[in-house]
């Protein structure tokens, strides 16, 4: 698995967030909320120290979750992999918990 994934700034539409997002030590990615509730508009990424990152992507949570999963597994042993967003939907909110 890649050590880090990058989500390009072009795929993010959040006020005052203009750089690429670099996430590391990811252990889980799933569609829905951190409590396990399914949600068609959100996906959650967990890292090795228990932090969760909740992303809002209106109507495309499943596709975004799968794109992140592919990025993580696409470069075994590699340093970084870039998430390829083919949904046409940008991230509109990020919550870190």
C-alpha beads as a LAMMPS data file, in Angstrom:
LAMMPS data file: protein, C-alpha beads

97 atoms
96 bonds

1 atom types
1 bond types

-500.0 500.0 xlo xhi
-500.0 500.0 ylo yhi
-500.0 500.0 zlo zhi

Masses

1 110.0

Atoms # bond

1 1 1 0.000 0.000 0.000
2 1 1 1.125 3.530 -0.666
3 1 1 2.358 5.384 2.408
4 1 1 0.575 8.581 1.377
5 1 1 -2.225 9.549 -0.959
6 1 1 -2.683 12.949 -2.526
7 1 1 -6.007 14.541 -3.392
8 1 1 -5.365 17.306 -5.879
9 1 1 -6.487 20.855 -5.035
10 1 1 -8.412 20.895 -8.318
11 1 1 -10.733 18.249 -6.804
12 1 1 -11.477 20.296 -3.684
13 1 1 -13.956 23.162 -3.409
14 1 1 -13.615 24.199 0.244
15 1 1 -13.148 27.847 1.243
16 1 1 -9.548 28.716 2.112
17 1 1 -8.309 25.216 1.204
18 1 1 -6.248 25.801 -1.910
19 1 1 -3.447 23.240 -1.663
20 1 1 -3.338 19.523 -2.388
21 1 1 -4.334 17.261 0.512
22 1 1 -1.727 14.713 1.574
23 1 1 -2.946 11.915 3.862
24 1 1 -0.726 9.228 5.352
25 1 1 -0.884 5.909 7.176
26 1 1 -4.438 5.183 6.042
27 1 1 -5.944 2.028 7.495
28 1 1 -9.568 2.258 6.358
29 1 1 -11.737 3.976 3.734
30 1 1 -15.503 3.600 3.522
31 1 1 -18.594 5.282 2.192
32 1 1 -20.639 6.853 4.960
33 1 1 -20.138 8.405 8.363
34 1 1 -17.586 7.591 11.055
35 1 1 -20.254 5.791 13.113
36 1 1 -20.866 3.322 10.281
37 1 1 -24.044 4.922 8.973
38 1 1 -24.265 4.829 5.188
39 1 1 -24.489 8.178 3.424
40 1 1 -24.552 8.782 -0.330
41 1 1 -22.869 12.174 0.136
42 1 1 -19.958 11.350 2.470
43 1 1 -16.980 9.037 2.794
44 1 1 -14.610 8.546 5.724
45 1 1 -10.867 7.901 5.807
46 1 1 -9.175 6.624 8.998
47 1 1 -5.465 6.775 9.741
48 1 1 -3.280 4.632 11.997
49 1 1 -3.551 6.941 15.018
50 1 1 -7.344 6.900 15.017
51 1 1 -8.074 10.192 13.291
52 1 1 -10.987 10.241 10.886
53 1 1 -11.411 12.508 7.892
54 1 1 -15.020 12.956 6.758
55 1 1 -15.352 14.222 3.195
56 1 1 -18.561 15.548 1.619
57 1 1 -18.920 14.742 -2.087
58 1 1 -22.557 15.205 -3.073
59 1 1 -24.021 12.053 -4.578
60 1 1 -20.661 10.390 -5.299
61 1 1 -19.441 9.007 -1.961
62 1 1 -19.168 5.423 -3.218
63 1 1 -17.146 6.457 -6.263
64 1 1 -14.819 8.683 -4.216
65 1 1 -14.284 5.967 -1.581
66 1 1 -13.381 3.511 -4.343
67 1 1 -10.991 6.023 -5.959
68 1 1 -9.174 6.494 -2.630
69 1 1 -9.036 2.720 -2.117
70 1 1 -7.531 2.286 -5.585
71 1 1 -4.929 4.971 -4.899
72 1 1 -3.879 3.263 -1.675
73 1 1 -3.479 -0.146 -3.278
74 1 1 -2.172 0.988 -6.682
75 1 1 1.411 1.537 -5.571
76 1 1 2.393 -1.291 -3.187
77 1 1 5.373 -0.232 -1.110
78 1 1 5.414 3.149 -2.816
79 1 1 5.716 6.495 -1.140
80 1 1 2.712 8.271 -2.660
81 1 1 -0.211 7.731 -4.979
82 1 1 -2.592 10.332 -6.432
83 1 1 -6.364 9.875 -6.166
84 1 1 -7.862 9.911 -9.652
85 1 1 -11.241 11.637 -9.441
86 1 1 -13.362 10.702 -12.438
87 1 1 -16.701 11.625 -10.860
88 1 1 -16.853 15.283 -11.851
89 1 1 -17.819 16.046 -8.229
90 1 1 -15.469 17.973 -5.970
91 1 1 -14.996 17.651 -2.228
92 1 1 -17.092 20.415 -0.649
93 1 1 -16.377 19.851 3.059
94 1 1 -13.750 18.170 5.229
95 1 1 -14.175 17.364 8.937
96 1 1 -11.270 15.967 10.961
97 1 1 -12.048 14.169 14.200

Bonds

1 1 1 2
2 1 2 3
3 1 3 4
4 1 4 5
5 1 5 6
6 1 6 7
7 1 7 8
8 1 8 9
9 1 9 10
10 1 10 11
11 1 11 12
12 1 12 13
13 1 13 14
14 1 14 15
15 1 15 16
16 1 16 17
17 1 17 18
18 1 18 19
19 1 19 20
20 1 20 21
21 1 21 22
22 1 22 23
23 1 23 24
24 1 24 25
25 1 25 26
26 1 26 27
27 1 27 28
28 1 28 29
29 1 29 30
30 1 30 31
31 1 31 32
32 1 32 33
33 1 33 34
34 1 34 35
35 1 35 36
36 1 36 37
37 1 37 38
38 1 38 39
39 1 39 40
40 1 40 41
41 1 41 42
42 1 42 43
43 1 43 44
44 1 44 45
45 1 45 46
46 1 46 47
47 1 47 48
48 1 48 49
49 1 49 50
50 1 50 51
51 1 51 52
52 1 52 53
53 1 53 54
54 1 54 55
55 1 55 56
56 1 56 57
57 1 57 58
58 1 58 59
59 1 59 60
60 1 60 61
61 1 61 62
62 1 62 63
63 1 63 64
64 1 64 65
65 1 65 66
66 1 66 67
67 1 67 68
68 1 68 69
69 1 69 70
70 1 70 71
71 1 71 72
72 1 72 73
73 1 73 74
74 1 74 75
75 1 75 76
76 1 76 77
77 1 77 78
78 1 78 79
79 1 79 80
80 1 80 81
81 1 81 82
82 1 82 83
83 1 83 84
84 1 84 85
85 1 85 86
86 1 86 87
87 1 87 88
88 1 88 89
89 1 89 90
90 1 90 91
91 1 91 92
92 1 92 93
93 1 93 94
94 1 94 95
95 1 95 96
96 1 96 97
